[in-house]
């Protein structure tokens, strides 16, 4: 099943969400179609035109946004004076509701990849009455064990890259939460320290998460690199702002709240997040969900097999 053709937005804007932030949004497809919200990963990656192609433009009103601090939203996290204290999970969830009301949408399908999956799950758990279906890929839930795996645990698989990664940290910072330690470096008043830390963080991500060339090349843009590294470490270093209980996984704990919402989970068999078994546990704790595993694929929403499965899922839900 092929991707749908490339399309351009028929409307877009900047939504004032408070705290000095303006969030970029766009709508594509059929203005009278089934609403679908697209949540990008990162945190801090920004939206991508590729996501538009996963929906039938005749059937869907596709809503994309750049979450706080990234993409075309302002202020950008790459700027040192951007206040990151007002960029948290609670703030972004509130932004989604503000956008839904701004666009006059009652209920919408929620689509998310990676961090967007965790955000989409939490949104559906806290606002189930406005979510019609959920489609996720590269499933993450934002738990502390996932952060520990992706920072320290993968060091056993990529020892040379890990040695470089921890080597950028002060000796006294190497035994604790590595994301939090990197976040402190990126908040340094010294621009050279900030830039070196951002580069080391994205080098680690490049070494551990196989991705298409476009995903790697974006880290050569200094603005993107700094904004991405600052946002990811801000969230990962603060329990994804999910509160008490995230050592066990708040989103996974609350999976029963998704009962009654149909969902499709599309997961590559070689996604390193699978080492914790979270996607399988989520599926079995979520009545009405289906799990589609694509063999020999990692953490990549655009990989062959994954893209086709995502299109099949959105096609299936188009008529509901």
VOMI-983253 format. One record per residue: residue in three letters; x, y, z of N, C-alpha, C in turn. Coordinates in steps of 0.1 Angstrom, whole numbers, padded with zeros to 4 digits, always signed. Atoms other than C-alpha are relative to their C-alpha. Example, Ala and Ser with C-alpha at 12.3 -4.5 7.8 and 13.67 -1.06 7.14 Angstrom:
ala+0009-0012+0000+0123-0045+0078+0009+0012+0000;ser-0009-0011+0000+0137-0011+0071-0008+0011+0008;
***
This chain:
unk+0009-0012+0000+0000+0000+0000+0009+0012+0000;unk-0009-0011+0001+0017+0032-0012-0004+0012+0008;unk+0003-0012-0006+0019+0065+0005-0009+0009-0009;unk+0009-0010+0007-0006+0092-0005+0009+0010-0006;unk-0008-0010+0006+0007+0119-0028+0003+0012+0009;unk-0004-0012-0007+0025+0150-0015-0011+0011-0001;unk+0010-0011+0000+0001+0178-0005+0005+0012+0008;unk-0004-0012-0007+0004+0213+0008-0012+0004+0009;unk+0011-0004-0009-0016+0229+0037-0010+0009-0008;unk+0009-0010+0005-0048+0247+0028-0003+0011+0010;unk+0001-0011-0010-0046+0267+0060+0011-0002+0010;unk-0010+0001-0010-0020+0275+0087-0001+0012+0008;unk+0000-0012-0008-0013+0299+0115+0009-0002+0012;unk-0008+0000-0013+0004+0307+0148-0010+0003+0011;unk+0009+0000-0011-0016+0300+0179+0007+0005+0013;unk-0005-0005-0012-0009+0321+0210-0004-0009+0011;unk+0004+0009-0011-0008+0295+0238+0004+0005+0014;unk-0003-0006-0012+0004+0318+0265+0015-0002+0004;unk-0013+0002-0004+0037+0320+0284+0010+0006-0010;unk-0009-0005+0010+0051+0340+0255+0002-0009-0012;unk-0002+0010+0010+0048+0310+0232-0011+0001-0011;unk+0009+0000+0012+0032+0309+0197+0003-0013-0007;unk-0002+0013+0006+0027+0274+0182-0005+0000-0014;unk+0004+0001+0014+0027+0268+0145-0009-0012-0003;unk+0008+0011+0003-0001+0247+0131-0004+0001-0015;unk+0005+0000+0014-0014+0237+0096-0010-0011-0001;unk+0010+0010+0003-0043+0218+0082+0001-0004-0015;unk-0001+0005+0014-0042+0196+0050-0011-0009-0003;unk+0010+0010+0003-0065+0174+0031-0014+0006-0003;unk+0014-0004+0002-0103+0177+0032-0005+0008+0012;unk+0005-0008-0011-0116+0206+0053-0012-0006+0007;unk+0012+0007-0006-0148+0185+0059+0003-0014+0004;unk-0003+0014-0003-0129+0153+0065+0001-0003+0015;unk-0002+0004-0014-0123+0133+0096+0012+0006+0006;unk-0012-0007-0006-0100+0153+0119+0010-0010+0005;unk-0011+0009-0005-0066+0137+0127+0011+0010+0004;unk-0011-0008-0006-0039+0152+0149+0013-0008-0001;unk-0013+0006+0002-0003+0145+0141+0010+0005+0011;unk-0010-0004-0011+0023+0145+0170+0014-0005-0003;unk-0013+0004+0003+0059+0145+0161+0008-0004+0012;unk-0009+0005-0011+0088+0130+0181+0010+0010+0005;unk-0010-0008-0006+0118+0143+0198+0002-0004+0015;unk+0007-0013+0002+0108+0160+0220+0009+0010-0007;unk-0008-0011+0007+0119+0189+0197+0003-0002-0014;unk-0003+0002+0014+0120+0174+0163-0008+0010-0010;unk+0008-0008+0009+0092+0195+0147-0007-0009-0010;unk+0008+0007+0010+0067+0184+0121+0007-0003-0013;unk-0006+0004+0012+0074+0168+0088-0010-0001-0011;unk+0010+0002+0011+0056+0170+0054-0003-0015-0003;unk+0002+0014+0003+0061+0132+0052-0013-0005+0007;unk+0011+0005-0008+0034+0127+0079-0013+0002-0007;unk+0012-0002+0007+0008+0142+0056-0004-0011-0009;unk+0002+0011+0010+0012+0113+0032-0005-0013+0006;unk+0005+0012-0006+0001+0087+0057-0016+0000+0002;unk+0015-0001-0001-0036+0099+0054-0006+0002-0013;unk+0008-0002+0012-0061+0098+0026-0004+0015+0000;unk+0004-0015-0001-0064+0136+0018-0014+0002-0004;unk+0014-0001+0003-0099+0130+0005-0009-0003+0012;unk+0008+0004-0011-0110+0115+0038+0003+0007+0013;unk-0005-0005-0013-0090+0133+0065+0002+0015-0001;unk-0005-0013-0003-0086+0168+0078+0012-0001+0009;unk-0012+0003-0007-0050+0165+0088+0006+0012+0007;unk-0005-0012-0008-0037+0188+0116+0014-0004+0005;unk-0014+0002-0005+0000+0191+0122+0004+0013+0008;unk-0005-0011-0008+0018+0213+0147+0014-0002+0003;unk-0014+0001-0006+0053+0221+0158-0002+0003+0015;unk+0002-0002-0014+0053+0217+0196+0009+0011+0005;unk-0007-0012-0006+0066+0244+0219+0015-0001-0002;unk-0014-0001+0000+0101+0255+0212+0007-0006-0012;unk-0007+0007+0011+0107+0237+0179-0007+0004-0013;unk+0006-0002+0014+0101+0239+0141-0002+0015-0002;unk+0004-0013+0003+0083+0271+0132-0006+0007+0012;unk+0005-0006-0012+0070+0277+0168+0010+0010+0006;unk-0009-0010-0007+0084+0306+0188-0003+0002+0014;unk-0014-0001+0004+0105+0312+0207+0006-0014-0001;unk-0006+0013+0003+0128+0285+0196+0009-0004+0011;unk-0008+0005-0011+0146+0263+0222+0015+0002-0002;unk-0014-0002+0003+0179+0270+0205+0005+0013+0006;unk-0004-0013-0005+0179+0306+0218+0002-0002+0015;unk-0004+0002-0014+0196+0307+0252-0010+0006+0010;unk+0010-0007-0009+0170+0331+0266-0014-0005+0000;unk+0013+0006+0000+0141+0309+0258-0003-0007+0013;unk+0004+0005-0014+0123+0299+0291-0005-0014-0002;unk+0004+0014+0001+0122+0261+0292-0009-0005+0011;unk+0009+0004-0011+0103+0261+0325-0015-0001-0005;unk+0014+0001+0005+0071+0266+0304-0001-0009-0012;unk+0000+0010+0010+0079+0238+0281+0000-0014+0007;unk+0001+0013-0008+0066+0206+0299-0012-0007-0007;unk+0011+0008+0005+0042+0178+0291-0014+0006+0003;unk+0012-0006-0003+0014+0196+0309-0003+0012-0009;unk+0002-0011+0009+0019+0227+0288-0004-0004-0014;unk+0003+0005+0014+0019+0208+0255-0013-0006+0000;unk+0014+0006+0000-0012+0188+0265-0010+0011-0001;unk+0009-0011+0000-0029+0221+0272-0001+0007-0014;unk+0000-0006+0014-0018+0235+0238-0008-0008-0010;unk+0008+0008+0009-0034+0205+0221-0015+0003+0001;unk+0014-0004-0003-0067+0213+0237-0004+0014-0005;unk+0002-0014+0005-0064+0250+0228-0001-0001-0015;unk+0001+0001+0015-0057+0241+0192-0013-0007-0005;unk+0012+0006+0004-0086+0217+0190-0012+0009+0001;unk+0011-0009-0001-0110+0243+0202+0001+0011-0010;unk-0003-0011+0010-0094+0270+0180-0005-0005-0014;unk+0004+0006+0013-0101+0247+0150-0014-0005-0001;unk+0014+0004-0001-0136+0239+0161-0002-0015-0002;unk+0000+0015+0001-0129+0201+0163-0006-0006+0013;unk+0006+0007-0011-0150+0179+0185+0009-0012+0005;unk-0008+0012-0002-0131+0146+0183+0010-0002-0011;unk-0010+0003+0010-0100+0136+0164+0008-0013+0002;unk-0010+0011-0001-0078+0106+0156+0013+0006+0004;unk-0014-0005-0004-0044+0110+0173+0010-0010-0005;unk-0011+0007+0005-0013+0099+0155+0013+0005+0006;unk-0012-0004-0006+0021+0099+0171+0011-0010-0003;unk-0012+0008+0002+0057+0087+0166+0010+0003+0011;unk-0011-0001-0010+0083+0081+0193-0005+0008+0012;unk+0005-0008-0011+0079+0109+0219-0015+0004-0003;unk+0014-0003+0004+0047+0118+0199-0010-0011+0004;unk+0008+0011-0005+0034+0083+0209-0003+0002+0015;unk+0002-0002-0015+0040+0090+0246-0010+0011+0002;unk+0008-0012-0002+0024+0124+0243-0015-0003-0004;unk+0014+0004+0005-0006+0109+0223-0007-0009+0010;unk+0006+0009-0010-0011+0082+0249-0005+0008+0012;unk+0004-0008-0011-0011+0107+0277-0012+0009-0003;unk+0012-0009+0004-0035+0130+0258-0013-0009+0000;unk+0012+0008+0001-0059+0101+0252-0004-0005+0014;unk+0004+0004-0014-0057+0090+0289-0006+0012+0008;unk+0006-0011-0008-0065+0125+0302-0011+0007-0007;unk+0011-0006+0008-0089+0136+0274-0007-0011-0008;unk+0005+0011+0008-0105+0103+0263-0013+0004-0008;unk+0013-0003+0006-0138+0120+0253+0003+0007-0014;unk-0002-0007+0013-0121+0139+0224+0009-0008-0009;unk-0008+0009+0008-0100+0110+0210-0008-0011-0006;unk+0008+0010+0007-0117+0088+0184+0008-0013-0002;unk-0009+0011+0002-0088+0065+0176+0015+0004+0003;unk-0014-0003-0002-0050+0063+0182+0008-0009-0010;unk-0009+0007+0008-0023+0053+0157+0014+0004+0004;unk-0013-0004-0005+0013+0051+0170+0010-0009-0007;unk-0012+0008+0005+0047+0040+0157+0012+0004+0008;unk-0012-0003-0008+0081+0038+0173-0004+0002+0014;unk+0007-0003-0012+0062+0034+0205+0009+0003+0012;unk-0007-0003-0012+0076+0051+0236-0011+0005+0010;unk+0009-0005-0010+0059+0059+0269+0006+0010+0009;unk-0006-0010-0008+0083+0083+0284+0004-0004+0014;unk-0004+0004-0014+0092+0062+0315+0015+0001+0002;unk-0014-0001-0004+0124+0065+0334+0008-0012-0005;unk-0008+0011+0005+0135+0030+0325+0004+0001-0015;unk-0003-0002+0014+0133+0039+0288+0011+0010-0002;unk-0011-0010+0000+0155+0070+0294+0013-0007+0004;unk-0012+0007-0005+0180+0048+0313+0005-0009-0011;unk-0005+0009+0010+0181+0023+0285+0006+0007-0012;unk-0005-0007+0012+0186+0048+0257+0012+0009+0003;unk-0012-0007-0003+0213+0067+0276+0011-0009+0005;unk-0010+0008-0006+0232+0042+0298+0000-0014-0005;unk+0001+0014+0003+0219+0008+0289+0006-0004-0014;unk-0005+0003+0013+0228+0010+0252+0015+0001-0001;unk-0015+0000-0001+0264+0016+0263+0007-0013-0002;unk-0006+0014+0001+0269-0022+0264+0000-0004-0015;unk+0001+0004+0014+0259-0024+0227+0009+0009-0008;unk-0008-0010+0007+0278+0007+0216+0011+0005+0009;unk-0010-0004-0010+0308+0008+0239+0009+0012-0004;unk-0009-0011+0005+0330+0031+0218-0007+0013+0000;unk+0008-0013+0000+0303+0057+0212-0004+0004+0014;unk+0003-0004-0014+0293+0055+0249+0011+0006+0007;unk-0012-0006-0006+0328+0062+0260+0002+0014-0004;unk-0001-0014+0005+0328+0094+0239-0011+0008+0007;unk+0012-0006-0005+0293+0102+0252+0002+0004+0014;unk-0002-0003-0014+0301+0100+0289+0012+0008+0002;unk-0012-0007-0001+0335+0114+0283-0001+0015-0001;unk+0003-0015+0001+0320+0149+0276-0005+0005+0014;unk+0006-0005-0012+0306+0150+0311+0011+0001+0011;unk-0010+0000-0012+0325+0161+0343-0001-0013+0007;unk-0002+0013-0006+0337+0131+0362-0011-0003+0010;unk+0010+0002-0010+0312+0136+0390-0014-0001-0005;unk+0013+0000+0006+0283+0137+0366-0003-0013-0008;unk+0001+0011+0008+0289+0103+0350-0008-0012+0005;unk+0007+0012-0006+0271+0080+0374-0015+0002+0003;unk+0014-0002-0003+0237+0096+0377-0008+0000-0013;unk+0009-0001+0012+0210+0106+0352+0008+0008-0011;unk-0009-0006+0011+0230+0113+0320-0008+0011-0007;unk+0007-0010+0007+0202+0132+0304-0001+0013+0008;unk+0000-0012-0008+0199+0156+0333+0014+0006+0001;unk-0013-0006+0001+0237+0160+0333+0003+0008-0012;unk-0002-0007+0012+0237+0169+0297-0009+0013-0001;unk+0008-0012-0001+0208+0193+0303+0007+0011+0007;unk-0007-0011-0007+0229+0212+0328+0011+0006-0008;unk-0010-0005+0009+0257+0215+0303-0006+0009-0010;unk+0006-0008+0011+0233+0228+0276-0006+0013+0006;unk+0005-0012-0006+0220+0254+0301+0012+0009+0005;unk-0011-0008-0004+0255+0267+0307+0000+0014-0006;unk-0001-0013+0006+0261+0304+0302+0011+0001-0011;unk-0011+0000+0010+0291+0295+0281-0004-0006-0013;unk+0005+0006+0013+0281+0291+0244+0008-0012-0005;unk-0009+0010+0005+0311+0269+0237-0004-0014+0007;unk+0004+0011-0008+0300+0245+0265-0013-0006-0005;unk+0014+0004+0005+0264+0245+0252+0002-0008-0013;unk-0002+0006+0014+0275+0237+0216+0007-0013+0001;unk-0007+0012-0001+0299+0210+0226-0009-0011+0005;unk+0010+0009-0006+0272+0193+0247-0010-0004-0010;unk+0010+0003+0010+0246+0195+0220+0005-0009-0011;unk-0006+0008+0010+0269+0180+0195+0003-0014+0005;unk-0003+0014-0006+0279+0151+0218-0013-0007+0002;unk+0013+0007-0001+0242+0144+0225-0005-0005-0013;unk+0005+0005+0012+0232+0142+0189+0010-0010-0007;unk-0009+0010+0005+0264+0122+0180-0004-0014+0007;unk+0004+0012-0007+0252+0096+0206-0013-0005-0006;unk+0012+0005+0006+0217+0095+0191+0002-0005-0014;unk-0003+0005+0013+0231+0091+0156+0007-0014+0001;unk-0007+0013-0001+0253+0062+0168-0009-0011+0004;unk+0008+0011-0006+0225+0043+0186-0014-0002-0007;unk+0013+0002+0006+0193+0049+0165+0002+0001-0015;unk-0001-0001+0015+0197+0040+0128-0011+0007-0006;unk+0011-0009+0005+0178+0065+0108+0004+0003-0015;unk-0003-0004+0013+0175+0077+0072+0009+0012-0001;unk-0010-0011+0000+0201+0102+0060-0006+0014+0004;unk+0006-0013-0003+0177+0131+0063-0001+0003+0015;unk+0001-0002-0014+0173+0125+0100+0014+0003+0006;unk-0013-0002-0005+0211+0125+0105+0005+0014-0005;unk-0004-0012+0006+0217+0155+0082-0006+0012+0008;unk+0006-0011-0007+0193+0177+0103+0009+0004+0012;unk-0009-0004-0011+0219+0176+0131+0011+0009-0004;unk-0011-0009+0004+0243+0196+0110-0005+0014+0000;unk+0005-0014-0001+0220+0226+0113+0002+0004+0014;unk-0003-0003-0014+0233+0243+0144-0013+0004+0008;unk+0013-0004-0007+0198+0258+0153-0008-0012+0003;unk+0008+0012-0003+0181+0225+0150+0007-0009+0010;unk-0008+0009-0009+0209+0206+0168-0002+0005+0015;unk+0001-0005-0013+0208+0229+0198-0014-0001+0006;unk+0014+0000-0005+0170+0232+0200-0004-0015+0003;unk+0004+0014-0002+0166+0194+0197+0007-0005+0013;unk-0007+0005-0012+0193+0185+0223-0005+0007+0013;unk+0005-0007-0012+0181+0211+0247-0014-0005+0004;unk+0013+0004-0003+0145+0200+0245+0000-0015+0005;unk+0000+0014-0004+0152+0162+0247+0006-0001+0014;unk-0006+0002-0013+0175+0165+0277-0008+0007+0011;unk+0009-0007-0010+0151+0189+0294-0011-0010+0004;unk+0011+0009-0004+0123+0163+0292+0006-0013+0006;unk-0005+0012-0005+0144+0132+0297+0006+0001+0014;unk-0006-0002-0013+0162+0147+0326-0009+0004+0011;unk+0011-0004-0009+0129+0156+0343-0011-0009+0000;unk+0010+0010+0000+0110+0124+0342-0011+0002-0010;unk+0010-0004+0010+0092+0137+0311-0011+0008+0006;unk+0010-0008-0007+0073+0158+0335-0013-0007+0002;unk+0012+0009-0002+0049+0129+0342-0002-0002+0015;unk+0003+0000-0014+0052+0132+0380+0005-0013+0007;unk-0003+0012-0008+0055+0106+0407-0004-0013-0006;unk+0003+0013+0006+0055+0070+0396+0006-0003-0013;unk-0005+0002+0013+0074+0074+0364+0011-0010+0000;unk-0010+0011+0000+0101+0050+0376-0007-0013-0004;unk+0007+0012+0004+0074+0023+0370-0007+0003-0014;unk+0007-0003+0012+0059+0041+0340-0014+0005+0001;unk+0014-0006-0002+0029+0065+0344-0009-0004-0011;unk+0009+0003+0012+0016+0060+0309-0004-0015-0001;unk+0003+0015+0000+0019+0022+0311-0010-0003+0011;unk+0009+0002-0011+0003+0022+0345-0015+0003-0003;unk+0014-0005+0003-0027+0041+0332-0006-0005-0013;unk+0005+0006+0012-0032+0020+0301-0015-0004+0000;unk+0014+0003-0001-0066+0008+0313-0009+0012-0003;unk+0008-0012+0003-0078+0044+0308-0003+0001-0015;unk+0002+0000+0014-0076+0038+0271-0011-0009-0005;unk+0011+0009+0003-0104+0012+0272-0011+0007-0007;unk+0011-0006+0008-0130+0020+0246+0006+0008-0012;unk-0006-0007+0011-0105+0038+0223+0007-0010-0009;unk-0008+0009+0008-0094+0017+0193+0013+0006-0003;unk-0014-0004+0002-0057+0018+0187+0008-0010-0008;unk-0009+0008+0008-0031+0005+0163+0015+0004+0004;unk-0014-0002-0004+0006+0001+0174+0008-0006-0011;unk-0009+0005+0011+0031-0003+0145+0014+0001+0005;unk-0013+0001-0006+0065-0014+0158+0010-0008-0008;unk-0011+0008+0006+0098-0024+0142+0005-0010+0010;unk-0005+0010-0009+0111-0056+0156+0014+0003+0005;unk-0014-0003-0004+0146-0041+0159+0001+0013+0007;unk+0000-0012-0007+0135-0010+0177+0005-0002+0014;unk-0006+0003-0012+0157-0008+0208-0009+0002+0012;unk+0009-0001-0010+0128+0003+0229-0007-0013+0004;unk+0006+0013-0003+0115-0033+0226+0007-0008+0010;unk-0007+0007-0010+0142-0044+0249-0006+0000+0014;unk+0007-0001-0013+0120-0034+0278-0014-0006-0001;unk+0013+0007+0002+0089-0051+0263-0012+0009+0002;unk+0010-0009-0003+0069-0019+0268-0012-0001-0010;unk+0011+0000+0009+0049-0020+0236-0008-0012+0001;unk+0008+0012-0002+0038-0056+0242-0008+0001+0013;unk+0008-0001-0013+0028-0048+0278-0011+0011-0002;unk+0011-0010+0003+0009-0017+0266-0011-0006-0008;unk+0010+0006+0008-0009-0037+0240-0009-0009+0008;unk+0008+0010-0008-0020-0064+0265-0008+0007+0011;unk+0007-0008-0010-0031-0037+0290-0010+0009-0006;unk+0009-0009+0007-0051-0018+0264-0011-0008-0008;unk+0010+0008+0008-0083-0036+0254-0004+0008-0012;unk+0004-0007+0012-0092-0028+0218+0012+0004-0008;unk-0012-0004+0008-0056-0022+0206+0005-0012-0008;unk-0007+0010+0008-0038-0041+0179+0015+0003-0001;unk-0014-0002+0001-0001-0046+0176+0005-0006-0013;unk-0006+0004+0012+0016-0048+0142+0015+0001+0000;unk-0014+0000-0001+0052-0058+0143+0006-0002-0014;unk-0007+0001+0013+0074-0052+0112+0014-0005+0002;unk-0013+0007-0002+0104-0075+0109+0011+0008-0006;unk-0012-0006+0005+0139-0062+0105+0000+0015-0002;unk+0001-0014+0000+0130-0026+0111+0002+0006+0014;unk-0002-0007-0013+0141-0002+0138-0009+0011+0003;unk+0008-0011-0004+0129+0031+0151-0001+0010-0011;unk+0000-0008+0012+0119+0046+0118-0014+0000-0006;unk+0013-0001+0005+0084+0058+0108-0001-0001-0015;unk+0000+0000+0014+0094+0059+0072+0005-0013-0006;unk-0006+0012+0006+0108+0024+0068-0010-0008-0008;unk+0009+0009+0007+0094+0000+0043-0007-0010+0009;unk+0008+0009-0009+0066-0020+0059-0006+0008+0011;unk+0006-0009-0011+0061+0006+0087-0010+0010-0007;unk+0008-0010+0007+0048+0032+0063-0013-0006-0005;unk+0012+0007+0006+0024+0007+0046-0009-0003+0011;unk+0009+0003-0011+0011-0004+0080-0007+0012+0006;unk+0006-0012-0005+0005+0031+0091-0011+0005-0009;unk+0010-0004+0010-0014+0039+0059-0012-0009+0001;unk+0011+0010-0002-0035+0007+0064-0008+0004+0012;unk+0008-0003-0012-0044+0018+0099-0008+0013-0002;unk+0009-0012+0002-0055+0053+0089-0011-0002-0010;unk+0011+0004+0009-0074+0039+0060-0012-0007+0007;unk+0010+0008-0007-0092+0015+0083-0009+0009+0009;unk+0007-0009-0009-0102+0043+0107-0007+0011-0007;unk+0005-0011+0007-0112+0067+0080-0015+0001+0000;unk+0015+0001+0001-0148+0055+0078-0007+0000+0013;unk+0007+0001-0013-0155+0053+0115-0006+0014+0004;
***
